[in-house]
Amino acid sequence: MATFIIHGGNSLNGTLYPQGAKNEALQVICATLLTEEKVRINNVPEIQDVLKLIDILKELGVEISRIKKGDYEFCAAKADPSFLKTKRYAKLATSLRGSVMILGPMLARFGKGYLPQPGGDKIGRRRLDTHFIGFQKLGAIFNFDAAEKCYEISGEKLRGTYIMLDEASVTGTANLIMAAVQAKGTTTLYNAACEPYIQQLCKMLASMGANISGTGSNLLTIEGTNALKGCTHTILPDMIEVGSFIGLAAMTNSEITIKNAGIDNLGIMPDSFHHLGIKMEYRNDDIYIPAQEHYEIESFIDGSIMTIADAPWPGLTPDLLSVFLVVATQAKGSVLIHQKMFESRLFFVDKLIDMGAQIILCDPHRATVIGLDRKHPLRATNMVSPDIRAGVALLIAALSAEGKSKIHNIEQIDRGYENIAERLNNIGANIERID
């Protein structure tokens, strides 16, 4: 288990470049299974979750070439679905939740898919019903082996249909889009997720020959086609990393410029930081965050306490609420953080309370933060990273705290952030990695 040793309490200064979007990468890499032709993907983040998925595709028989850093070519002409029944596949797939998105393209192209219960963050219940209910409506047969905890789906002749998703699941929407692009007839997905990741997947599939309308909305119409061709696709900057860097700048009173931030695809996230009193400037596609000694949380018009809550796109992504919570600990004023989607994602606040933060965990979904306005800096401490996003939030807290902190289990952070210690050290952080 690897560890970060952080000497905090210093302001940072410099430029950061966000990596490619992790969530988009997992989707579009799975989509390469839909064609026998070559697909080239640029701006691939070389993080643990993405590299694990690439390993799965390699062993599935996909020919993969790394042209240069972040630039990969895929050819699934020789993909062999029999690999899905091997112990090797079971071992790889159980360590990665994103492996669930292999099912849609495998079902569309080969008429079958198989998946052991996937791994990922331990942030509460993360059900897969939306995926399998949708597959069944397309005409597939579903079986769940409770003893082995394995999912199996089969269907040689998928047919388009009307599907009302029971939740606006991003991975569920992606899976059903990939299954439907080669189904016979018209598929309508209502209550579909419409995050930029989904929009990018739809654009990529359209460039491969798919017929998808409604991209960017929660109502997608997909006309099935017999075969898809190759394409070249570029992944967006990772909005979660952009948000993490904004929070880092505010929390450590740092002057940071985020280059090529993909501002048009950030939704209401910058406005949500404005609600915490954080200033920023747009300079073309760059975001400049000046050093701020103080930032004050707004109140609602009637004077009631500000609430920062996650919501389906174009609402605030739940992946950033851990960062918002940490940043609020040194703001002036109070805020209610409401994490609606995952019931265990706020449990990391006990580490922040140990550091001196004033937080009331109201229930598994809500925490009230009373900002300290930097009058009482956080204290250095030893911590364990419970998941990707909480791990980075704790790293931000440790960088603001005076003294030496340790964060164990940083493999969780590696899953979502590429060379984060090296990049932050380049702008003045003091982070040592012990493997």
C-alpha positions, -999 to 999 in steps of 0.1 A, spaced: 0 0 0 15 33 -11 16 65 9 18 102 4 38 123 29 27 159 26 44 189 41 15 214 39 8 250 48 24 265 17 9 285 -12 14 272 -47 19 291 -79 19 280 -115 1 263 -143 -17 230 -144 -29 210 -174 -60 188 -168 -58 152 -181 -83 136 -204 -116 128 -188 -116 95 -170 -153 88 -173 -153 95 -210 -122 74 -216 -139 43 -201 -169 47 -223 -152 54 -257 -126 27 -252 -154 1 -247 -170 15 -278 -140 4 -299 -154 -32 -295 -183 -22 -318 -162 -23 -351 -136 -44 -368 -119 -13 -381 -92 8 -364 -102 34 -339 -77 61 -327 -83 79 -294 -64 109 -283 -59 125 -249 -64 92 -231 -56 96 -193 -30 70 -183 -45 64 -149 -50 30 -132 -87 25 -141 -81 33 -178 -50 12 -180 -68 -18 -164 -96 -15 -190 -70 -14 -218 -55 -46 -203 -89 -62 -204 -94 -53 -240 -59 -66 -249 -66 -100 -234 -100 -100 -251 -80 -100 -284 -81 -63 -292 -50 -51 -309 -38 -20 -291 -10 3 -301 3 32 -279 13 58 -306 26 82 -280 16 92 -245 -22 95 -244 -26 85 -280 -39 49 -286 -51 29 -316 -75 0 -311 -86 -27 -335 -111 -52 -323 -113 -73 -355 -100 -104 -336 -119 -99 -303 -128 -132 -288 -158 -133 -264 -148 -166 -250 -122 -147 -229 -151 -134 -208 -156 -169 -192 -119 -171 -180 -106 -167 -144 -82 -141 -157 -111 -119 -169 -129 -124 -136 -98 -111 -118 -94 -81 -140 -131 -71 -142 -138 -73 -105 -112 -46 -98 -128 -21 -121 -164 -8 -121 -160 6 -156 -158 -30 -169 -196 -30 -169 -196 -10 -201 -181 -39 -220 -215 -55 -219 -233 -32 -243 -209 -34 -272 -203 -72 -266 -240 -78 -267 -244 -56 -298 -216 -73 -318 -214 -108 -305 -248 -114 -290 -236 -121 -255 -218 -106 -225 -206 -118 -192 -195 -99 -161 -184 -108 -125 -196 -82 -100 -174 -52 -107 -153 -34 -82 -146 3 -78 -151 29 -50 -167 18 -17 -192 46 -16 -224 28 -9 -249 8 -30 -243 11 -68 -269 -11 -84 -268 -22 -120 -305 -28 -126 -308 1 -151 -283 -16 -174 -300 -51 -174 -336 -39 -175 -326 -19 -206 -309 -49 -222 -340 -70 -216 -362 -44 -232 -340 -46 -263 -347 -84 -264 -318 -98 -244 -320 -126 -219 -305 -119 -185 -293 -142 -158 -277 -134 -124 -258 -162 -106 -261 -151 -70 -237 -177 -57 -209 -167 -81 -220 -130 -82 -219 -131 -120 -241 -114 -146 -248 -130 -180 -266 -114 -209 -274 -129 -243 -294 -119 -274 -286 -126 -310 -313 -103 -324 -317 -71 -305 -347 -50 -315 -352 -13 -310 -378 -2 -284 -389 25 -261 -369 25 -228 -378 48 -199 -347 47 -176 -355 44 -139 -325 66 -132 -304 89 -153 -274 66 -149 -243 77 -169 -229 42 -173 -263 27 -178 -271 52 -206 -237 46 -222 -242 8 -221 -277 10 -237 -266 34 -264 -238 10 -274 -262 -19 -274 -288 -1 -294 -267 13 -322 -267 -21 -339 -302 -32 -329 -329 -36 -356 -352 -6 -357 -356 25 -335 -346 28 -299 -358 57 -278 -340 63 -245 -360 87 -222 -345 100 -189 -311 94 -204 -280 109 -188 -267 138 -209 -233 146 -193 -206 157 -217 -192 122 -215 -224 108 -230 -224 136 -256 -189 127 -266 -198 90 -268 -227 99 -291 -205 121 -313 -179 93 -316 -205 67 -325 -220 91 -351 -185 95 -367 -185 57 -368 -217 56 -387 -243 54 -360 -276 74 -363 -283 91 -330 -305 122 -325 -311 142 -293 -275 144 -282 -272 167 -252 -308 161 -241 -324 134 -219 -343 120 -249 -322 100 -274 -334 84 -305 -312 57 -321 -317 41 -355 -300 8 -356 -273 1 -382 -256 -31 -394 -220 -22 -391 -198 6 -378 -166 19 -392 -134 32 -376 -128 68 -365 -105 92 -347 -117 107 -314 -103 132 -289 -113 130 -252 -123 162 -234 -104 176 -204 -115 161 -172 -140 184 -155 -135 166 -121 -98 174 -122 -105 210 -132 -128 213 -102 -102 197 -80 -76 223 -91 -100 252 -85 -107 239 -50 -69 233 -44 -62 270 -54 -88 284 -30 -79 261 -1 -42 268 -2 -44 305 -10 -26 298 -43 -24 315 -77 -31 289 -103 -39 289 -140 -57 258 -154 -48 256 -191 -72 242 -218 -99 236 -191 -128 229 -215 -149 257 -201 -178 251 -224 -183 217 -209 -181 225 -172 -218 233 -167 -227 250 -134 -196 238 -116 -178 272 -118 -210 289 -105 -211 265 -76 -175 276 -66 -187 312 -69 -213 304 -43 -185 296 -19 -169 330 -27 -141 317 -49 -130 341 -77 -118 330 -111 -113 345 -145 -118 330 -179 -89 337 -203 -100 321 -236 -102 284 -226 -80 289 -195 -92 295 -159 -71 318 -137 -77 316 -100 -60 344 -80 -47 338 -45 -75 346 -20 -68 351 17 -105 350 24 -136 337 5 -171 340 19 -200 316 13 -231 332 -1 -266 328 15 -298 323 -4 -319 354 -11 -341 349 20 -309 346 41 -311 309 46 -280 287 46 -265 279 12 -269 243 -1 -245 227 -25 -261 195 -39 -254 171 -67 -279 165 -95 -281 149 -129 -265 170 -156 -267 199 -161 -267 198 -123 -235 195 -103 -216 163 -106 -215 142 -74 -178 135 -80 -169 170 -68 -189 172 -36 -160 159 -16 -138 188 -29 -166 214 -22 -169 201 14 -131 204 21 -129 238 5 -158 251 27 -139 242 59 -117 273 54 -144 296 40 -162 323 59 -198 312 66 -217 279 66 -230 256 39 -250 224 37 -234 197 15 -261 174 2 -248 142 -15 -279 126 -29 -266 98 -49 -242 77 -27 -249 70 10 -213 64 20 -195 92 3 -195 117 31 -181 93 57 -146 106 51 -155 138 71 -143 121 103 -107 126 90 -114 163 85 -129 166 120 -97 151 133 -78 179 115 -99 205 133 -127 211 107 -161 221 121 -185 197 104 -218 181 115 -226 149 97 -264 152 97 -270 118 81 -253 96 54 -263 122 27 -259 156 44 -231 175 62 -231 210 75 -198 228 73 -190 258 95 -162 276 78 -132 286 99 -122 316 77 -85 305 80 -86 316 117 -78 280 127 -58 262 100 -63 225 97 -40 203 116 -17 177 99 -26 141 106 -25 105 93 -53 94 70 -64 66 46 -79 73 12 -113 56 10 -121 63 -26 -108 84 -56 -126 117 -49 -123 117 -11 -87 108 -16 -80 140 -36 -101 160 -12 -79 148 17 -48 156 -3 -61 192 -7 -68 193 30 -33 181 38 -17 206 15 -35 234 34 -26 220 68 6 232 86 30 203 92 34 168 80 4 146 70 3 111 56 -23 96 33 -22 58 30 -39 37 3 -31 63 -24 -37 37 -51 -72 49 -49 -60 84 -60 -39 68 -88 -71 53 -102 -84 88 -112 -54 113 -112 -23 108 -133 10 116 -116 -8 140 -93 21 144 -68 46 152 -96 23 178 -112 16 195 -79 52 195 -68 60 213 -101 40 243 -88 54 243 -52 38 215 -33 59 192 -11 45 156 -16 67 125 -13 55 92 -25 65 60 -6 56 28 -25 
